[in-house]
Amino acid sequence: MRRPRIKPDSANPEAPGRPAGTYYHLVNRIAGQPGQLPFGDPEKEMLLRLLLRLCLFFIVEPVSCAIMGNHFHLVVFVPALPPLLDEALRRFRAYYGEKRRTTAAERQRLPARLRDLSAFMHLLQFPFTCWFNATRPGGRRR
């Protein structure tokens, strides 16, 4: 049975000098044929570029990244507390620009979303997969 991730919601009283939060080890594998190693230099560069761009938006902090031939590992730190609304809106504008507007309901959910690992991984994987599939020789990869 699948269980939700543990998301701390308070400061760490046992380590007052250390920021409260949690470290996660994230792994993702690219589907392909056995023995196929789809991560070449252009693919690694694109994944890192997307990862760095996501750092403008999310408060998820990458600690370490290892990109192998057919999968990648990320170690990230997720702070226990979401940012204040002003900081969340600043990050939203830095990522999306001035053209995209938010509704009142989106603004209310935005601070919590900035520390959501599922949303982080989706915004990392989805654009990468679209780019990867469109750039395969011989037409689109399915």
N, C-alpha and C positions, 0 to 999 in steps of 0.2 A: 504494500500500500504506500502511496506517495504521501509525504508529509511536507508541510511548509518549512521554508528556511527559518532559522532562528534569527530574529532581527532585534538586537538589543535596543532598549529605549531609554536608557539612563547612563549616567557617567559611571566609570569604573572606580569604585571606592578603594580597591586594593592597589591600584597603581595611579595615584593622583597626577603624576607627571606625564603619563602616557595618555594620548587622546583616546576617548572611549569609542569603541567600534569593533568590527570583526574583520578578520582576514579570510578570504575565500580563495580556493584553488579552482579555477574554471578551465575546462578542457572542451575542445570542439574538434571533431574529425570531419574532413571533407569526404563525401561519398564518392566512390569511384571504383574502378576495376582493381582487383587484387594486384599488388605490385606497382600500381600507378602512384606517382609522387607529384601531385598537382601544384604544390607550393614551390615555385621557382622564385628567382629574385624579384620580378615584377609583381608577383602575387604577394610576397612578403612585404614589399614596399607599400603596396596599396592597403594591406591590412593594418600596417603601422600608421599610415596616414589617417585612416578612418579612426583608429584608436586614439590618436592624438587629438583629432577633431572632437571626438566624444568627450574628451577631458574639458572642453570649453563648456559643455552642458552639464554633465553629471558630476556629482561630488565623489563618485567612485574613483579612487586613486590607484592607478596601476603601480605595482611594486616591482614586478618582474614579468617578462614576456619571453617565451621560447617558441619559435615557429619551426616546426619540423617539416618533413616532406609531405605528410598528408594530414597533419593535425597541429593544433597549437595549444599552449598552456599559458594561462594568465594567473598571476597572484595579484589580487586587488585588496585594498582596504576600504571598507565602507563605514563611514562615521555613524555613530549611534543616533545622533540627532540630525534631523533635516535642517537645511539652511533657512534663514529668515526669508520672508516673502520678497523683500527688496533684492537680496542676493539671488534668489531663484529667478526673478524676472530679468535681472542683469545677465545671468547665464542663458536664459531663454533667448534674449535678443542677440547675444554673442553667437549662438548656434544657428538660429533661424533668420536673423536679420530683422529689419524693421517691417518687412512686408507681411509677415504672419502675425496675426492678432490672436489674443486669447480671450475666451469668455470668462465670466466671473467664476463659473464652476471649474474651468481649467486652472485658473489662478489659485483656487482653493486647494486643488490636488497637486499642484506643481511642486511645492517643496518636498513632499513625500516621494514623488516620482523621481526626483533627482538622485535618490539613493536606492532605487529599485533595480536589482540585478537583472531581472527578467527583461525590463525595458532596455537596459544597457546592452545586454547580449543581443536583443532583437535589432537594435539600431546599429550594432556592429556587424552582425551576420547578414541581415537582409540586403543592405546595399552592396556588401562584398559579393554575395551570391549572385545578385543581378549583374554586377560588373564582370564577375568571373564567367558566368554563362554566356554573356554577350561577346566576350573576347576570345572564345575558343575558336581555333581554326576549323574551317569546314562548316560554319554555321553555328546556330545556337545549340548549346548543350542542354540536355533535358534531365 
